[in-house]
Amino acid sequence: MWMAFNGMTEAGAIAHAEKMGVMMYVAGIIITLMQVLGLAYVLNHASASVLLTCVKICAIIALLIALPMMMYAHIYEGRSHQAVSLDFAHTLLGYILVGAILSFFRGKDAIGD
């Protein structure tokens, strides 16, 4: 579905992956790590320590920061609305999951509490 929304063929995806090599996966891990560290930083400064609060803060960040950033691809690069929507749904679910996971490490002894 993602490939179809982005006008990409399987052959094109394979060619791109071969061109990027291992750096495609390294960059993906670095991008994900930076987002998780950023969310942990915000949760720390918000003194969030319970599951629902952590999830809510991460969802708000997705809605107010990640979605607007993704909209640049739709507006300036001409990516389809469906492609951006699918990417955003993936990001929103990821941020919610990160909020839930990080909440388990934010007990009463969390930094800043």
Protein Blocks (a to p, Z undefined) as FASTA:
>chain_A
ZZmmnopafklmmmmmmmnmmmlmmmmmmmmmmmmmmmmmmmmmnopabfklmmmmmmmm
mmmmmmmmmmmmmmmnopafklmmmmmmmmmmmmmmmmmmmmmmmcfkbghZZ
